[in-house]
């Protein structure tokens, strides 16, 4: 079968995230099963228009906005149309229902944006985007939909996507890369994500102001990059946290399986992962950390409420928690080391149920319409 993925970034984009890792893991297995796979995405500085890795053909055209028009032009230019188009949604929809037959397309939803707009865009643009997002899903009401979090499925229903049209499949984790290691002697916490407002890394820094007053040796590593980097560095200096909070350049080389991988090593050492996001598709770093026997402290939002089992594999806090309240949750794991260890062990055990081969088996059964055994 000839399969075309429409996803706004590819794995070599400097802004690569969890959505791209998911597409890659599925696409390379489709190739291994004998399918021809093309991945259409936007370009970036220094990128080639055509690329290939692990048998996946990459086509890069357009920028963050024009890529959607370029996708339409690319599809129309094909003499032999793909048998299946996988329309991967992350904020802006490709609108494939307007030009691709129903039988030849499915929608793969990472997450809806909704309240994210109020963190990432100024008023009134945030309100306009909030309203328009609901409208752009109108064309997808007869489309088969895949997502990987039950809470996202419920979110889609609020946009008029019938419950019967949406199927959930699990994600995986690379257990050869993510595994248990030695924990830090002193309290050590970790934030791993793009440094954007909707991920709320600033809440973690604010919380550390409270934590270090009681545990002066407590540390937080912020692993990532993005528009908030300068603001976070300013906060660290303003609060005198230079010895307790530091930024780490994110390891974006996903293909690098070197055991010295900084991100993995920090996950192994951490007492907990901190992720107070506004919204997630799942929160892959939560499951990656879990495979390293590290629990997570997350907010009660779409995606994360599925990735973390409260008081079993981590702690789920209120969405609008204050910095003091978030600090108290961090302090609870420092003061009760047995609790932190138990949560970490439970998280690691749960992570064993996530693997990419299983994820692909269920995904492909949904895509091609056959039963799994």
TORTIVO-332079 format. One record per residue: chain; x, y, z of N, C-alpha, C in turn. Coordinates in pm, whole numbers, plus 50000, padded with zeros to 5 digits. Layout:
// residues N
PT kette   n.X   n.Y   n.Z  ca.X  ca.Y  ca.Z   c.X   c.Y   c.Z
PT     A     X     Y     Z     X     Y     Z     X     Y     Z
...
***
This chain:
// residues 373
PT kette   n.X   n.Y   n.Z  ca.X  ca.Y  ca.Z   c.X   c.Y   c.Z
PT     A 50085 49880 50000 50000 50000 50000 50088 50125 50000
PT     A 50044 50226 49930 50114 50355 49923 50051 50448 50027
PT     A 50129 50487 50128 50076 50564 50242 50146 50700 50252
PT     A 50067 50805 50270 50120 50940 50284 50085 50997 50421
PT     A 50187 51033 50498 50168 51102 50626 50177 51252 50601
PT     A 50083 51327 50653 50092 51473 50655 50115 51512 50801
PT     A 50236 51555 50831 50270 51593 50968 50357 51718 50962
PT     A 50329 51817 51044 50390 51949 51024 50542 51952 51040
PT     A 50602 51855 51106 50748 51849 51118 50793 51705 51094
PT     A 50921 51689 51065 50977 51554 51058 51083 51540 51167
PT     A 51141 51425 51175 51229 51392 51286 51357 51475 51290
PT     A 51396 51532 51178 51519 51610 51173 51495 51760 51185
PT     A 51371 51799 51205 51339 51939 51229 51396 51981 51365
PT     A 51459 52098 51376 51513 52142 51506 51409 52148 51617
PT     A 51282 52164 51579 51174 52173 51678 51102 52040 51697
PT     A 51169 51931 51667 51108 51798 51677 51053 51775 51818
PT     A 50939 51705 51822 50877 51674 51951 50823 51533 51951
PT     A 50742 51503 52051 50689 51368 52066 50603 51323 51949
PT     A 50527 51416 51889 50441 51380 51775 50522 51323 51660
PT     A 50641 51377 51639 50726 51330 51529 50785 51193 51560
PT     A 50819 51169 51685 50872 51038 51724 50765 50931 51701
PT     A 50641 50964 51733 50531 50870 51715 50514 50835 51568
PT     A 50510 50937 51482 50496 50912 51338 50611 50827 51287
PT     A 50731 50859 51331 50849 50783 51288 50840 50636 51326
PT     A 50803 50609 51450 50796 50470 51497 50691 50391 51418
PT     A 50580 50455 51385 50476 50387 51308 50517 50373 51161
PT     A 50571 50481 51105 50607 50482 50963 50715 50379 50930
PT     A 50817 50370 51014 50926 50277 50981 50878 50131 50989
PT     A 50779 50105 51073 50724 49969 51080 50634 49940 50960
PT     A 50566 50043 50911 50488 50025 50789 50581 49990 50672
PT     A 50696 50057 50666 50795 50027 50563 50845 49884 50576
PT     A 50873 49844 50700 50922 49708 50725 50820 49603 50683
PT     A 50692 49639 50687 50585 49548 50645 50560 49551 50495
PT     A 50642 49626 50422 50633 49626 50277 50555 49740 50215
PT     A 50511 49837 50296 50437 49950 50242 50532 50061 50197
PT     A 50489 50140 50102 50565 50258 50059 50513 50376 50140
PT     A 50603 50443 50212 50562 50550 50303 50631 50682 50267
PT     A 50550 50785 50251 50600 50921 50228 50554 51009 50343
PT     A 50643 51096 50386 50614 51185 50498 50628 51328 50447
PT     A 50514 51399 50434 50516 51537 50388 50513 51629 50509
PT     A 50600 51731 50509 50609 51821 50623 50667 51955 50578
PT     A 50675 52048 50670 50731 52179 50640 50883 52172 50634
PT     A 50941 52273 50571 51086 52280 50562 51142 52358 50681
PT     A 51274 52366 50688 51341 52446 50792 51477 52488 50737
PT     A 51542 52580 50802 51668 52634 50753 51772 52522 50739
PT     A 51827 52512 50620 51930 52412 50594 51876 52276 50552
PT     A 51744 52263 50543 51684 52133 50511 51683 52108 50360
PT     A 51695 51980 50323 51678 51941 50184 51530 51917 50158
PT     A 51487 51942 50034 51347 51920 50002 51312 51772 50005
PT     A 51405 51689 49960 51385 51545 49961 51487 51479 50054
PT     A 51441 51384 50130 51529 51313 50223 51474 51172 50238
PT     A 51551 51086 50300 51502 50951 50328 51577 50895 50447
PT     A 51504 50832 50537 51568 50757 50645 51479 50641 50685
PT     A 51545 50528 50708 51476 50402 50741 51367 50370 50640
PT     A 51394 50402 50512 51300 50370 50407 51183 50466 50393
PT     A 51175 50566 50479 51067 50666 50475 51111 50781 50386
PT     A 51034 50811 50282 51066 50923 50194 51011 51051 50256
PT     A 51097 51151 50271 51058 51278 50331 51048 51385 50224
PT     A 50936 51458 50223 50916 51571 50133 50894 51694 50221
PT     A 50981 51795 50206 50970 51917 50287 50941 52036 50197
PT     A 50831 52103 50224 50794 52222 50147 50717 52320 50236
PT     A 50738 52447 50213 50662 52549 50284 50713 52577 50424
PT     A 50646 52673 50488 50679 52710 50626 50564 52671 50718
PT     A 50560 52728 50836 50459 52690 50935 50316 52711 50885
PT     A 50298 52807 50797 50164 52837 50746 50143 52780 50606
PT     A 50237 52804 50517 50218 52764 50376 50228 52613 50355
PT     A 50278 52539 50453 50292 52394 50435 50158 52327 50406
PT     A 50049 52383 50457 49918 52323 50437 49872 52339 50290
PT     A 49898 52454 50232 49869 52476 50091 49961 52391 50004
PT     A 50089 52382 50046 50186 52302 49972 50148 52154 49974
PT     A 50089 52108 50082 50045 51969 50090 49936 51942 49987
PT     A 49843 52036 49973 49737 52023 49873 49796 52018 49733
PT     A 49889 52109 49706 49953 52114 49573 50030 51986 49545
PT     A 50098 51936 49648 50176 51813 49631 50083 51696 49597
PT     A 49974 51684 49671 49880 51574 49647 49821 51583 49506
PT     A 49783 51702 49465 49724 51719 49332 49825 51691 49221
PT     A 49953 51709 49248 50056 51687 49146 50087 51539 49124
PT     A 50042 51453 49213 50074 51311 49203 49987 51244 49096
PT     A 50053 51181 49003 49981 51108 48899 49909 50988 48959
PT     A 49980 50916 49047 49922 50802 49117 49897 50843 49262
PT     A 49772 50856 49299 49738 50903 49433 49767 50794 49537
PT     A 49808 50833 49658 49831 50736 49765 49703 50658 49797
PT     A 49721 50535 49845 49607 50454 49885 49547 50504 50016
PT     A 49633 50562 50102 49587 50609 50232 49665 50733 50273
PT     A 49593 50836 50318 49654 50957 50371 49627 50960 50520
PT     A 49734 50975 50598 49721 50987 50744 49742 51133 50779
PT     A 49633 51199 50810 49626 51342 50836 49655 51364 50984
PT     A 49779 51405 51015 49823 51419 51155 49796 51561 51203
PT     A 49711 51573 51303 49667 51704 51350 49744 51748 51474
PT     A 49798 51870 51465 49859 51934 51581 49833 52083 51568
PT     A 49719 52128 51617 49670 52266 51617 49598 52302 51487
PT     A 49670 52309 51374 49607 52347 51247 49578 52222 51166
PT     A 49456 52212 51113 49415 52094 51036 49454 52109 50889
PT     A 49485 51995 50826 49523 51992 50685 49403 52004 50592
PT     A 49283 51982 50645 49159 51991 50568 49155 51893 50450
PT     A 49206 51773 50472 49202 51670 50368 49061 51629 50327
PT     A 48959 51640 50414 48824 51603 50369 48774 51686 50250
PT     A 48837 51801 50227 48794 51887 50117 48845 51839 49982
PT     A 48945 51751 49981 48999 51708 49851 49041 51561 49844
PT     A 49022 51486 49951 49058 51344 49951 48935 51261 49988
PT     A 48904 51156 49911 48787 51072 49941 48793 51014 50083
PT     A 48676 50996 50142 48663 50945 50278 48735 50812 50298
PT     A 48727 50724 50198 48786 50590 50210 48938 50591 50204
PT     A 48996 50705 50168 49141 50713 50152 49210 50799 50256
PT     A 49141 50828 50366 49204 50914 50467 49162 50876 50609
PT     A 49252 50900 50701 49222 50891 50844 49288 51012 50911
PT     A 49241 51045 51027 49297 51157 51102 49365 51103 51228
PT     A 49489 51142 51249 49564 51105 51370 49581 51231 51453
PT     A 49514 51237 51566 49512 51358 51648 49611 51346 51764
PT     A 49703 51440 51768 49795 51447 51882 49722 51509 52002
PT     A 49671 51629 51982 49594 51694 52087 49520 51813 52026
PT     A 49413 51854 52092 49347 51979 52056 49421 52092 52127
PT     A 49406 52212 52078 49475 52324 52141 49390 52387 52252
PT     A 49270 52431 52215 49178 52493 52311 49247 52600 52397
PT     A 49260 52575 52527 49313 52675 52619 49460 52708 52597
PT     A 49530 52625 52520 49670 52653 52488 49684 52790 52423
PT     A 49587 52827 52340 49592 52955 52270 49605 53073 52367
PT     A 49544 53061 52484 49546 53171 52579 49683 53185 52648
PT     A 49767 53084 52633 49903 53090 52686 50004 53130 52578
PT     A 49974 53094 52454 50071 53113 52348 50047 53235 52259
PT     A 49924 53289 52260 49892 53402 52173 49837 53519 52255
PT     A 49863 53640 52212 49808 53758 52280 49660 53777 52246
PT     A 49587 53842 52334 49448 53877 52306 49447 53991 52204
PT     A 49361 53993 52104 49246 53905 52082 49276 53784 51992
PT     A 49401 53771 51946 49435 53658 51859 49405 53525 51926
PT     A 49428 53518 52057 49404 53393 52130 49257 53354 52124
PT     A 49168 53452 52139 49025 53423 52136 48980 53384 51996
PT     A 49031 53452 51896 48997 53422 51756 49040 53279 51722
PT     A 49164 53244 51761 49215 53109 51733 49133 53004 51807
PT     A 49091 53036 51929 49011 52945 52010 48879 52912 51940
PT     A 48817 53013 51882 48689 52994 51811 48710 52921 51679
PT     A 48812 52960 51605 48838 52901 51473 48874 52753 51482
PT     A 48940 52712 51591 48979 52572 51602 48858 52481 51596
PT     A 48753 52517 51664 48631 52436 51663 48573 52428 51521
PT     A 48579 52539 51449 48523 52544 51315 48600 52454 51219
PT     A 48733 52449 51231 48811 52373 51135 48791 52222 51147
PT     A 48730 52177 51255 48701 52033 51270 48568 51993 51209
PT     A 48489 52089 51165 48358 52057 51107 48369 51964 50988
PT     A 48472 51980 50908 48486 51897 50788 48526 51753 50819
PT     A 48565 51726 50943 48616 51593 50980 48512 51503 51047
PT     A 48388 51545 51050 48289 51471 51128 48257 51332 51075
PT     A 48293 51306 50948 48270 51171 50894 48401 51096 50874
PT     A 48508 51145 50936 48642 51088 50918 48673 50990 51031
PT     A 48740 50880 50995 48790 50787 51096 48906 50855 51170
PT     A 48900 50852 51303 48997 50926 51384 49073 50832 51477
PT     A 49204 50853 51490 49288 50780 51585 49350 50880 51682
PT     A 49359 50840 51807 49434 50918 51906 49489 50820 52009
PT     A 49572 50866 52101 49635 50773 52195 49607 50805 52341
PT     A 49509 50891 52366 49467 50917 52503 49315 50918 52511
PT     A 49255 50840 52601 49110 50843 52615 49055 50983 52642
PT     A 49132 51065 52713 49085 51201 52741 49081 51287 52614
PT     A 49169 51258 52519 49165 51329 52391 49041 51289 52312
PT     A 49004 51162 52322 48882 51115 52256 48761 51193 52308
PT     A 48755 51214 52438 48645 51291 52496 48652 51436 52451
PT     A 48774 51488 52440 48794 51625 52393 48739 51642 52251
PT     A 48762 51543 52168 48716 51548 52029 48563 51552 52020
PT     A 48498 51486 52112 48351 51485 52113 48296 51626 52133
PT     A 48369 51709 52208 48323 51847 52229 48332 51929 52102
PT     A 48407 51878 52003 48419 51945 51873 48329 51879 51769
PT     A 48240 51792 51813 48144 51732 51722 48191 51607 51651
PT     A 48306 51551 51692 48353 51426 51633 48281 51311 51705
PT     A 48199 51232 51635 48123 51124 51700 48214 51025 51771
PT     A 48172 50985 51889 48251 50889 51970 48280 50762 51891
PT     A 48185 50717 51809 48202 50594 51733 48308 50605 51624
PT     A 48344 50725 51587 48444 50745 51481 48587 50742 51533
PT     A 48604 50749 51664 48738 50764 51722 48784 50636 51790
PT     A 48905 50595 51757 48967 50477 51819 49096 50519 51889
PT     A 49123 50455 52001 49243 50486 52081 49343 50371 52069
PT     A 49468 50404 52043 49573 50303 52044 49685 50349 52136
PT     A 49758 50258 52199 49862 50296 52295 49992 50338 52227
PT     A 50069 50418 52296 50202 50455 52247 50304 50354 52297
PT     A 50427 50371 52256 50533 50282 52300 50645 50359 52367
PT     A 50748 50288 52403 50869 50350 52459 50986 50259 52423
PT     A 51101 50317 52399 51221 50242 52362 51289 50192 52490
PT     A 51261 50068 52527 51316 50013 52651 51465 49982 52642
PT     A 51519 49982 52522 51664 49967 52508 51737 50095 52545
PT     A 51665 50204 52534 51724 50334 52566 51686 50381 52706
PT     A 51560 50368 52740 51511 50415 52870 51502 50298 52967
PT     A 51586 50302 53069 51589 50195 53169 51636 50252 53302
PT     A 51616 50176 53407 51649 50224 53542 51798 50248 53558
PT     A 51831 50344 53643 51969 50376 53675 51979 50422 53819
PT     A 52094 50471 53856 52118 50512 53994 52060 50650 54021
PT     A 51984 50662 54128 51924 50789 54165 52026 50882 54229
PT     A 52000 51012 54215 52086 51113 54276 52079 51102 54428
PT     A 52190 51126 54493 52195 51122 54640 52109 51232 54700
PT     A 52119 51351 54644 52041 51465 54692 51915 51482 54608
PT     A 51813 51549 54661 51688 51567 54586 51713 51630 54449
PT     A 51669 51562 54346 51693 51608 54210 51567 51587 54126
PT     A 51524 51694 54059 51402 51690 53980 51431 51736 53838
PT     A 51340 51699 53748 51368 51718 53606 51245 51770 53532
PT     A 51267 51865 53443 51164 51913 53351 51217 51889 53211
PT     A 51139 51820 53126 51181 51793 52988 51068 51829 52894
PT     A 51087 51934 52815 50984 51977 52719 51033 52101 52647
PT     A 50960 52139 52544 50985 52268 52479 50962 52378 52581
PT     A 51046 52479 52580 51034 52588 52676 50936 52693 52622
PT     A 50808 52658 52635 50699 52744 52591 50603 52769 52707
PT     A 50521 52871 52693 50428 52908 52801 50335 52796 52840
PT     A 50286 52719 52740 50188 52615 52770 50248 52497 52847
PT     A 50378 52482 52847 50443 52376 52925 50468 52420 53069
PT     A 50464 52548 53094 50479 52611 53227 50608 52573 53301
PT     A 50723 52583 53239 50847 52558 53312 50871 52664 53420
PT     A 50814 52784 53400 50830 52891 53498 50766 52854 53631
PT     A 50658 52774 53629 50596 52730 53753 50692 52641 53832
PT     A 50770 52561 53759 50870 52475 53824 50978 52557 53892
PT     A 51022 52664 53825 51125 52751 53884 51069 52821 54007
PT     A 50946 52872 53997 50882 52937 54112 50871 52840 54229
PT     A 50836 52715 54201 50822 52615 54308 50956 52588 54376
PT     A 51063 52590 54297 51196 52563 54355 51239 52672 54453
PT     A 51185 52792 54439 51213 52898 54537 51171 52853 54676
PT     A 51058 52783 54683 51006 52735 54810 51082 52612 54857
PT     A 51109 52520 54764 51174 52393 54798 51313 52414 54859
PT     A 51392 52503 54798 51531 52519 54844 51542 52585 54981
PT     A 51434 52650 55024 51436 52709 55158 51439 52600 55264
PT     A 51385 52484 55230 51384 52372 55325 51493 52271 55294
PT     A 51522 52253 55166 51627 52159 55125 51722 52232 55031
PT     A 51827 52286 55089 51919 52372 55014 51994 52298 54904
PT     A 52002 52165 54913 52074 52088 54812 51984 52038 54699
PT     A 51856 52069 54707 51763 52026 54603 51797 52094 54470
PT     A 51785 52020 54362 51818 52073 54230 51710 52040 54127
PT     A 51702 52126 54025 51610 52106 53913 51687 52130 53784
PT     A 51681 52033 53694 51739 52047 53561 51625 52069 53462
PT     A 51635 52174 53382 51535 52205 53280 51595 52168 53145
PT     A 51544 52061 53086 51598 52010 52960 51506 52050 52846
PT     A 51554 52136 52760 51472 52181 52649 51526 52309 52589
PT     A 51452 52363 52498 51486 52489 52434 51356 52550 52383
PT     A 51359 52680 52355 51237 52744 52309 51232 52889 52350
PT     A 51121 52956 52320 51111 53101 52342 51120 53147 52486
PT     A 51101 53058 52583 51106 53100 52724 51244 53089 52785
PT     A 51342 53048 52706 51475 53022 52763 51533 53144 52834
PT     A 51528 53260 52770 51584 53381 52831 51507 53421 52957
PT     A 51374 53407 52952 51294 53440 53070 51331 53350 53188
PT     A 51349 53222 53162 51383 53128 53269 51520 53158 53328
PT     A 51616 53190 53241 51749 53225 53290 51742 53350 53377
PT     A 51657 53446 53337 51639 53566 53417 51577 53537 53552
PT     A 51479 53446 53555 51416 53407 53681 51516 53340 53775
PT     A 51598 53253 53720 51697 53182 53800 51792 53281 53867
PT     A 51835 53380 53790 51926 53481 53845 51855 53572 53945
PT     A 51734 53611 53912 51657 53699 53999 51633 53638 54136
PT     A 51605 53507 54138 51574 53440 54263 51697 53380 54331
PT     A 51813 53398 54271 51936 53345 54330 51940 53194 54333
PT     A 51890 53131 54228 51880 52985 54222 51989 52922 54134
PT     A 52096 52995 54106 52199 52946 54014 52258 52812 54056
PT     A 52262 52786 54188 52319 52660 54236 52216 52547 54243
PT     A 52091 52582 54219 51984 52483 54234 51909 52452 54106
PT     A 51901 52547 54015 51825 52529 53891 51914 52562 53772
PT     A 51916 52475 53674 51999 52500 53557 51934 52444 53431
PT     A 51967 52507 53318 51914 52465 53189 52012 52373 53119
PT     A 51958 52275 53049 52039 52178 52975 51995 52180 52829
PT     A 52090 52186 52736 52055 52179 52594 51992 52045 52565
PT     A 51877 52048 52500 51804 51923 52474 51879 51837 52374
PT     A 51883 51706 52401 51940 51611 52305 51837 51583 52198
PT     A 51850 51649 52083 51753 51632 51974 51792 51521 51879
PT     A 51905 51458 51902 51949 51351 51812 51880 51221 51849
PT     A 51756 51209 51802 51677 51092 51839 51742 50963 51793
PT     A 51817 50968 51683 51879 50846 51630 51996 50800 51716
PT     A 52046 50888 51802 52164 50856 51883 52122 50770 52002
PT     A 52167 50644 52002 52133 50552 52111 52247 50539 52211
PT     A 52337 50636 52209 52452 50634 52298 52404 50628 52444
PT     A 52454 50530 52522 52411 50520 52663 52448 50643 52746
PT     A 52533 50730 52693 52570 50852 52763 52471 50965 52737
PT     A 52365 50935 52666 52258 51030 52635 52222 51109 52761
PT     A 52239 51240 52754 52217 51326 52870 52074 51316 52923
PT     A 51978 51322 52832 51838 51318 52873 51806 51192 52952
PT     A 51850 51076 52903 51823 50949 52971 51894 50946 53107
PT     A 52018 50990 53109 52094 50986 53235 52026 51071 53342
PT     A 51975 51188 53302 51907 51274 53398 51775 51212 53444
PT     A 51705 51144 53353 51581 51077 53391 51609 50966 53492
PT     A 51720 50897 53476 51757 50790 53568 51791 50845 53706
PT     A 51852 50963 53710 51895 51021 53837 51782 51093 53911
PT     A 51682 51138 53836 51578 51222 53895 51490 51149 53995
PT     A 51447 51222 54097 51352 51170 54194 51210 51179 54139
PT     A 51188 51275 54047 51058 51287 53981 51071 51379 53860
PT     A 50988 51354 53760 50975 51443 53646 50864 51542 53676
PT     A 50884 51668 53643 50784 51772 53665 50729 51816 53529
PT     A 50597 51811 53511 50537 51853 53385 50399 51917 53410
PT     A 50398 52045 53449 50271 52115 53477 50210 52179 53352
PT     A 50198 52101 53245 50149 52153 53116 50003 52197 53122
PT     A 49966 52281 53025 49828 52321 53007 49751 52210 52935
PT     A 49821 52135 52850 49758 52029 52772 49867 51942 52711
PT     A 49837 51813 52693 49930 51721 52627 49849 51622 52544
PT     A 49916 51566 52442 49854 51457 52367 49859 51330 52449
PT     A 49968 51313 52520 49989 51204 52616 50092 51249 52719
PT     A 50206 51294 52668 50317 51328 52755 50419 51217 52749
PT     A 50483 51199 52632 50575 51086 52614 50687 51085 52715
PT     A 50732 51203 52758 50843 51207 52854 50803 51143 52986
PT     A 50673 51142 53015 50625 51078 53138 50652 50928 53133
PT     A 50620 50865 53018 50641 50721 53004 50789 50689 52991
PT     A 50865 50777 52926 51010 50758 52917 51073 50763 53055
PT     A 51031 50861 53136 51083 50871 53273 51040 50751 53355
PT     A 50917 50706 53336 50866 50589 53408 50952 50467 53381
PT     A 50996 50451 53256 51082 50338 53222 51217 50347 53292
PT     A 51251 50467 53339 51375 50487 53417 51347 50483 53567
PT     A 51230 50431 53606 51187 50422 53747 51170 50559 53811
PT     A 51126 50655 53731 51106 50791 53780 50959 50829 53768
PT     A 50894 50861 53881 50754 50902 53878 50743 51045 53826
PT     A 50621 51092 53805 50600 51228 53756 50500 51302 53841
PT     A 50519 51433 53848 50420 51522 53908 50364 51605 53793
PT     A 50237 51588 53764 50177 51652 53646 50045 51718 53682
PT     A 49996 51801 53591 49868 51867 53610 49755 51781 53556
PT     A 49636 51804 53608 49518 51727 53570 49459 51782 53440
PT     A 49529 51749 53329 49486 51798 53198 49482 51681 53100
PT     A 49420 51708 52984 49410 51607 52879 49547 51545 52851
PT     A 49549 51416 52835 49674 51345 52807 49744 51302 52934
PT     A 49780 51396 53018 49856 51364 53139 49773 51284 53239
PT     A 49641 51302 53240 49559 51223 53332 49553 51076 53289
PT     A 49592 51049 53165 49602 50910 53119 49743 50855 53138
PT     A 49842 50943 53123 49982 50900 53132 50024 50869 53275
PT     A 49959 50933 53373 49995 50914 53514 49876 50864 53593
PT     A 49896 50758 53670 49794 50708 53762 49820 50772 53898
PT     A 49729 50856 53941 49748 50934 54063 49776 50847 54185
PT     A 49882 50882 54256 49926 50812 54377 49967 50667 54352
PT     A 49985 50631 54224 50035 50498 54189 50165 50508 54110
PT     A 50161 50586 54002 50283 50603 53921 50332 50748 53925
PT     A 50265 50829 54003 50303 50969 54016 50196 51046 54088
PT     A 50201 51177 54076 50106 51265 54145 50041 51357 54042
PT     A 49908 51361 54043 49833 51450 53955 49776 51564 54038
PT     A 49812 51686 54003 49770 51803 54081 49668 51884 54002
PT     A 49600 51976 54071 49501 52061 54007 49565 52141 53895
PT     A 49487 52163 53791 49534 52238 53675 49583 52378 53713
PT     A 49511 52444 53804 49543 52582 53840 49623 52592 53970
PT     A 49701 52490 54000 49780 52488 54124 49877 52605 54130
PT     A 49898 52656 54250 49992 52767 54270 50134 52713 54279
PT     A 50230 52802 54272 50370 52762 54286 50395 52700 54423
PT     A 50332 52757 54527 50347 52701 54662 50288 52561 54668
PT     A 50171 52543 54605 50109 52412 54606 50192 52310 54531
PT     A 50250 52350 54419 50334 52260 54341 50460 52226 54421
PT     A 50513 52325 54491 50631 52302 54575 50601 52200 54684
PT     A 50482 52207 54741 50445 52112 54847 50443 51969 54796
PT     A 50404 51949 54672 50405 51814 54614 50548 51764 54596
PT     A 50636 51853 54554 50778 51818 54541 50834 51785 54679
PT     A 50801 51867 54778 50849 51844 54914 50800 51712 54971
PT     A 50678 51671 54931 50623 51545 54983 50708 51426 54939
PT     A 50767 51434 54821 50852 51324 54773 50990 51329 54836
PT     A 51033 51449 54873 51163 51460 54940 51154 51408 55083
PT     A 51047 51447 55152 51032 51408 55293 50995 51261 55309
PT     A 50932 51203 55207 50892 51062 55213 50960 50987 55098
PT     A 51086 50953 55121 51164 50889 55016 51105 50754 54977
PT     A 51043 50686 55072 50982 50556 55043 50868 50572 54942
PT     A 50792 50681 54956 50683 50708 54863 50737 50730 54721
PT     A 50842 50810 54712 50903 50837 54581 50952 50708 54516
PT     A 51013 50623 54597 51065 50496 54545 50952 50405 54499
PT     A 50845 50397 54579 50731 50313 54543 50664 50361 54415
PT     A 50644 50492 54404 50585 50548 54283 50673 50518 54161
PT     A 50805 50528 54181 50898 50500 54072 50892 50356 54026
PT     A 50883 50265 54121 50875 50122 54087 50744 50091 54014
PT     A 50635 50151 54063 50506 50130 53996 50508 50187 53854
PT     A 50570 50303 53840 50579 50367 53708 50658 50279 53612
PT     A 50768 50224 53661 50850 50137 53577 50774 50013 53535
PT     A 50700 49953 53627 50621 49834 53594 50515 49866 53489
PT     A 50448 49979 53505 50346 50018 53407 50408 50045 53270
PT     A 50528 50103 53269 50593 50136 53142 50620 50011 53059
PT     A 50631 49896 53124 50658 49771 53052 50545 49734 52958
PT     A 50425 49787 52985 50311 49756 52899 50310 49840 52771
PT     A 50404 49936 52764 50414 50021 52647 50536 49983 52564
PT     A 50512 49937 52442 50622 49912 52350 50574 49940 52208
PT     A 50668 49979 52122 50631 50026 51989 50577 49916 51899
PT     A 50621 49794 51919 50568 49685 51836 50420 49662 51865
PT     A 50385 49666 51994 50245 49652 52033 50164 49771 51982
PT     A 50220 49890 51996 50153 50010 51949 50124 50000 51800
PT     A 50225 49958 51724 50208 49946 51578 50106 49839 51542
PT     A 50106 49728 51614 50013 49620 51584 49869 49669 51595
PT     A 49840 49744 51701 49704 49795 51721 49673 49905 51620
PT     A 49769 49994 51598 49750 50101 51501 49722 50045 51361
PT     A 49802 49950 51317 49785 49894 51183 49653 49818 51170
PT     A 49611 49753 51280 49483 49682 51274 49367 49780 51255
PT     A 49379 49898 51318 49277 50003 51301 49284 50061 51160
PT     A 49404 50080 51112 49425 50144 50981 49373 50055 50868
PT     A 49405 49926 50877 49371 49834 50769 49244 49754 50795
PT     A 49186 49768 50917 49058 49706 50944 49061 49558 50971
PT     A 49163 49509 51041 49162 49368 51078 49177 49355 51229
PT     A 49145 49237 51281 49147 49214 51426 49287 49176 51473
PT     A 49323 49223 51595 49449 49182 51656 49423 49060 51743
PT     A 49529 48982 51766 49515 48862 51848 49618 48864 51959
***
